[in-house]
Amino acid sequence: MALNPMRLEARALAFGYPGHPVGRDVSMSVSTGEVVCLLGPNGGGKTTLFKTLLGLLHPQGGAVMLDGADITGHPARHLARTVSYVPQAHEGYFPFTVRDVVLMGRTAHVGLFAMPSRYDRERAAAVLAEAGIAHLADAIYTRISGGERQLTLIARALAQDARLMVFDEPTASLDFGNQVRVLDRVLVLAQQGIGVLLSTHNPDHALACADRVLLLHGGRILDEGAPGAVITAENLKKLYGVEVDIAVVGPDATRRMLCIPRVGRSTGPCTRT
């Protein structure tokens, strides 16, 4: 049976911290089955915006809507069952197994003081397999690689059975291979009908997996639309202050755009000693 579509939306949103506004006039949305990429520099407000969309920070103006209803009227447990969050991979402090970390994603479905059920454990095992890390189930989270930790956090979010997922720079600090694996996982999630909102610093990642791209600069939307229309040399110069060439590579059936920074051309040659 097909599930009804779901939509998370910001309407003229102002966001920040008490006494410290970060952004304003942001209107955006993500729906089930699509990948929306938020692209912007450090300090542009991406993480603060995400925290507001997730209900972790109160809007300073405007509203965050879930299926047309303000999220302030939704119980926290309902939000957790609807929207999951994948933070940047971190070292971790406690020697939990990977299985236990993923099982924590079932918290939204387990009653207060209740133990995980057999179904919860089966669901955790299933998403470990789905994320391709079933072989790490008994490994200690603090002892696995950064890419494996990121995939573990994705599996934990999958265990929530939420239909919308928010990824905060999921490829940060990962090597090239693990970046590709995470982006592949994002595409699979969208194909399964999950809506994905992710942030990144890398425009090539947005070109690789996004249906829509939003450029966030100084806490405001600089441009938005299809990746090929939004990721331009002019926009990237505004966003990052560097010169970039946009190239089209590959045969017709698999053509794609790539961003090539003008290293040594826009700022002068590097001096080697």
C-alpha positions as CSV (number, residue, x, y, z in Angstrom):
1,M,0.0,0.0,0.0
2,A,1.4,3.4,-1.0
3,L,2.1,5.8,1.8
4,N,0.8,9.3,1.7
5,P,3.6,11.9,0.9
6,M,5.0,14.0,3.8
7,R,6.5,17.4,3.8
8,L,8.7,19.4,6.2
9,E,8.7,23.1,5.4
10,A,10.1,26.4,6.7
11,R,8.0,29.5,6.1
12,A,9.7,32.9,6.3
13,L,11.8,31.4,9.0
14,A,14.1,33.4,11.3
15,F,16.4,31.3,13.4
16,G,19.3,31.6,15.8
17,Y,20.1,31.6,19.5
18,P,18.9,33.8,22.3
19,G,20.3,37.3,21.7
20,H,22.1,36.0,18.6
21,P,20.1,35.9,15.3
22,V,21.7,33.7,12.6
23,G,19.3,33.8,9.6
24,R,16.0,35.1,8.4
25,D,13.4,35.0,5.6
26,V,14.2,31.3,4.8
27,S,11.5,29.4,3.0
28,M,12.2,25.9,1.9
29,S,10.8,22.4,2.0
30,V,11.7,18.7,1.6
31,S,9.2,16.0,0.7
32,T,9.3,12.2,0.8
33,G,11.2,10.7,-2.1
34,E,13.4,13.6,-2.9
35,V,16.9,14.8,-2.0
36,V,17.3,18.5,-1.1
37,C,20.9,19.7,-0.6
38,L,21.8,22.8,1.4
39,L,25.1,24.2,0.2
40,G,27.0,26.9,2.0
41,P,30.3,28.0,3.7
42,N,31.2,27.6,7.3
43,G,29.3,29.9,9.5
44,G,26.5,30.3,7.0
45,G,23.8,29.0,9.4
46,K,23.3,25.5,8.0
47,T,23.5,23.6,11.4
48,T,21.4,26.3,13.2
49,L,18.8,26.0,10.5
50,F,18.7,22.3,10.8
51,K,18.3,22.4,14.6
52,T,15.3,24.8,14.1
53,L,13.7,22.5,11.5
54,L,14.1,19.6,14.0
55,G,12.4,21.5,16.8
56,L,15.6,21.7,18.9
57,L,15.6,25.5,18.7
58,H,12.5,27.7,18.7
59,P,12.0,29.9,15.6
60,Q,12.7,33.6,16.1
61,G,10.1,34.3,13.4
62,G,8.1,32.5,10.8
63,A,7.2,28.8,11.3
64,V,8.3,25.2,10.7
65,M,5.5,23.1,9.3
66,L,5.1,19.3,9.1
67,D,2.3,18.4,6.6
68,G,0.9,21.9,7.0
69,A,0.8,21.9,10.8
70,D,3.2,23.9,13.0
71,I,5.7,21.5,14.7
72,T,5.2,23.3,18.0
73,G,1.9,21.5,18.2
74,H,3.6,18.1,17.7
75,P,4.7,16.0,20.7
76,A,8.5,15.3,20.6
77,R,7.9,11.6,20.3
78,H,5.8,12.1,17.2
79,L,8.5,14.3,15.6
80,A,11.1,11.6,16.4
81,R,9.0,9.0,14.6
82,T,8.6,11.3,11.6
83,V,11.9,13.1,11.2
84,S,15.3,11.6,12.0
85,Y,18.6,13.3,12.3
86,V,22.1,12.2,11.2
87,P,24.8,14.4,12.8
88,Q,28.4,14.5,11.7
89,A,30.3,11.4,12.7
90,H,32.0,11.9,16.1
91,E,34.5,9.9,18.2
92,G,32.0,8.9,20.9
93,Y,32.7,8.6,24.6
94,F,31.2,5.3,25.7
95,P,32.2,1.8,24.4
96,F,28.8,0.8,23.1
97,T,28.6,-1.8,20.4
98,V,27.5,-0.7,16.9
99,R,24.4,-2.8,17.5
100,D,23.5,-0.9,20.7
101,V,24.1,2.5,19.0
102,V,21.7,1.5,16.2
103,L,19.2,0.1,18.7
104,M,19.1,3.6,20.3
105,G,17.2,4.7,17.2
106,R,14.2,2.7,18.4
107,T,13.9,4.9,21.5
108,A,11.0,6.9,19.8
109,H,9.0,3.6,19.6
110,V,9.8,2.3,23.1
111,G,7.9,3.3,26.2
112,L,9.5,5.1,29.1
113,F,11.6,2.6,31.1
114,A,10.7,-0.2,28.7
115,M,13.2,-2.6,27.3
116,P,13.6,-3.0,23.5
117,S,11.3,-5.6,22.2
118,R,12.2,-8.6,20.0
119,Y,10.9,-6.5,17.0
120,D,13.1,-3.6,18.0
121,R,16.2,-5.9,17.9
122,E,15.1,-7.4,14.6
123,R,14.6,-4.0,13.2
124,A,18.1,-2.9,14.3
125,A,19.6,-6.0,12.7
126,A,17.7,-5.3,9.5
127,V,19.0,-1.7,9.1
128,L,22.5,-2.8,10.0
129,A,22.3,-5.1,7.0
130,E,20.6,-2.4,4.9
131,A,23.5,0.0,5.6
132,G,26.0,-2.7,4.7
133,I,27.6,-2.9,8.2
134,A,26.0,-6.0,9.7
135,H,29.5,-7.4,10.1
136,L,30.3,-4.6,12.5
137,A,27.3,-5.3,14.9
138,D,29.6,-6.5,17.7
139,A,32.4,-3.9,17.1
140,I,32.9,-1.1,19.6
141,Y,31.7,2.2,18.1
142,T,34.7,4.1,19.4
143,R,37.1,1.8,17.7
144,I,35.7,1.8,14.1
145,S,36.7,4.2,11.4
146,G,35.0,7.5,10.7
147,G,33.2,6.2,7.7
148,E,31.9,3.2,9.6
149,R,30.8,5.5,12.4
150,Q,28.9,7.7,9.9
151,L,27.2,4.6,8.4
152,T,26.3,3.5,12.0
153,L,24.6,6.9,12.6
154,I,22.7,6.5,9.3
155,A,21.6,3.0,10.5
156,R,20.5,4.5,13.8
157,A,18.4,7.1,12.0
158,L,16.9,4.4,9.8
159,A,15.9,2.4,12.9
160,Q,13.6,5.3,13.8
161,D,11.5,4.4,10.8
162,A,11.1,8.1,10.0
163,R,10.0,9.1,6.5
164,L,12.1,12.3,6.5
165,M,15.8,12.4,7.3
166,V,18.1,15.4,8.0
167,F,21.9,14.9,7.4
168,D,24.3,17.5,8.7
169,E,27.4,17.4,6.5
170,P,27.4,13.6,6.4
171,T,30.6,13.4,4.3
172,A,32.7,15.7,6.5
173,S,36.1,14.3,7.4
174,L,35.5,11.1,5.4
175,D,37.9,9.7,2.9
176,F,36.9,9.6,-0.8
177,G,35.6,6.0,-0.7
178,N,33.4,6.6,2.3
179,Q,32.1,9.9,0.9
180,V,30.9,7.9,-2.2
181,R,29.3,5.2,0.0
182,V,27.4,7.8,2.0
183,L,26.1,9.5,-1.1
184,D,25.1,6.2,-2.6
185,R,23.1,5.5,0.6
186,V,21.4,8.9,0.3
187,L,20.2,8.0,-3.2
188,V,18.9,4.6,-2.1
189,L,16.9,6.2,0.7
190,A,15.2,8.5,-1.8
191,Q,14.4,5.6,-4.1
192,Q,12.8,3.9,-1.1
193,G,10.5,7.0,-0.6
194,I,12.4,8.7,2.2
195,G,12.8,12.5,2.0
196,V,16.4,13.6,2.6
197,L,17.6,17.0,3.5
198,L,21.4,17.2,3.7
199,S,24.1,19.9,4.0
200,T,27.5,19.9,2.5
201,H,30.4,22.2,1.6
202,N,31.1,20.3,-1.7
203,P,29.1,21.4,-4.7
204,D,30.0,18.2,-6.5
205,H,28.2,16.2,-3.9
206,A,25.0,18.3,-4.5
207,L,25.4,17.7,-8.3
208,A,25.8,13.9,-7.7
209,C,22.7,13.3,-5.6
210,A,20.3,16.3,-5.2
211,D,17.0,16.9,-6.8
212,R,17.0,20.5,-5.6
213,V,19.8,22.7,-4.2
214,L,19.5,25.7,-1.9
215,L,22.5,28.1,-1.4
216,L,22.7,29.5,2.1
217,H,24.9,32.5,2.7
218,G,24.8,34.8,5.7
219,G,21.7,33.0,7.0
220,R,19.7,33.7,3.9
221,I,18.8,31.8,0.7
222,L,21.0,33.1,-2.1
223,D,19.5,30.9,-4.8
224,E,17.5,27.7,-5.1
225,G,16.4,25.2,-7.8
226,A,17.7,22.4,-9.9
227,P,21.4,21.6,-9.4
228,G,22.4,22.5,-12.9
229,A,20.7,25.8,-12.8
230,V,21.8,26.8,-9.3
231,I,25.4,25.6,-9.1
232,T,27.1,28.1,-11.4
233,A,30.5,29.8,-11.4
234,E,28.8,33.1,-10.5
235,N,26.9,31.7,-7.6
236,L,29.9,29.8,-6.2
237,K,32.0,32.9,-6.4
238,K,29.3,34.7,-4.3
239,L,29.1,31.8,-1.9
240,Y,32.8,31.0,-1.3
241,G,34.7,33.9,-2.8
242,V,36.7,31.8,-5.2
243,E,36.8,31.3,-9.0
244,V,35.4,28.0,-10.3
245,D,34.9,26.5,-13.7
246,I,31.9,24.2,-14.4
247,A,32.7,21.3,-16.7
248,V,30.5,18.7,-18.3
249,V,32.0,15.2,-18.5
250,G,31.1,11.7,-19.6
251,P,29.1,10.3,-22.5
252,D,25.6,11.6,-23.2
253,A,23.8,8.9,-21.2
254,T,25.8,9.6,-18.1
255,R,26.8,13.2,-18.5
256,R,27.4,15.1,-15.3
257,M,28.7,18.5,-14.2
258,L,31.8,19.0,-12.1
259,C,33.2,22.0,-10.3
260,I,36.9,22.7,-11.0
261,P,38.4,25.4,-8.7
262,R,40.9,27.7,-10.3
263,V,43.7,26.8,-8.0
264,G,46.8,28.8,-8.8
265,R,45.0,30.8,-11.4
266,S,42.6,33.0,-9.5
267,T,45.0,33.7,-6.5
268,G,48.3,33.3,-8.2
269,P,50.7,30.3,-8.2
270,C,51.6,28.6,-5.0
271,T,55.1,29.2,-3.8
272,R,56.9,26.0,-2.9
273,T,59.8,25.8,-0.6
